[in-house]
C-alpha cells in the first residue's frame, strides 16, 4: 500500500482519536454552529500535529468527512448538518470521488520531512 493511501486511511483515525481540547477563545460573537460543534470535532483536528501542512490536510479532510456524511456527523455529536442528508446520487458519488482524489494529491505533495 502506498504512503499516500496509508495517509488517507490514517487521517480519519487520527482525527477520531485526537484533540478533545477546548475550543478557541472566540474573539467576537459565537455563531450557532460554534455553540453546537463539540471541541473534539472542530477545526482543532490538527492540534498536536507538528507539521503545518499535515495539520491543515487533517482539518480539511475531517471537515469534509463530516459535511459529506451529515447523519454520521450528527451521531458523532456535530450538529452543523442536522438538516441535511448525504448526496448518494450519481453526481454526488462522482463529486465524492473527485474530492478524494484532491485529498490524495495533497497528501502525495507533502514532502514527508518531519513526519514520523
Buried (B, 14 or more C-beta within 10 A) or exposed (E): EEEBEEBBEEBBEBBEEBBEEEBEEEEEEEEEEEEEBEEBBBBBBBBEBEBEBBBBBBBBBBBBBBBBBBEEBBEBEBBBBEEBEBEEEEEEEEEBEEBBEEBBEBBEEBEEEEEE
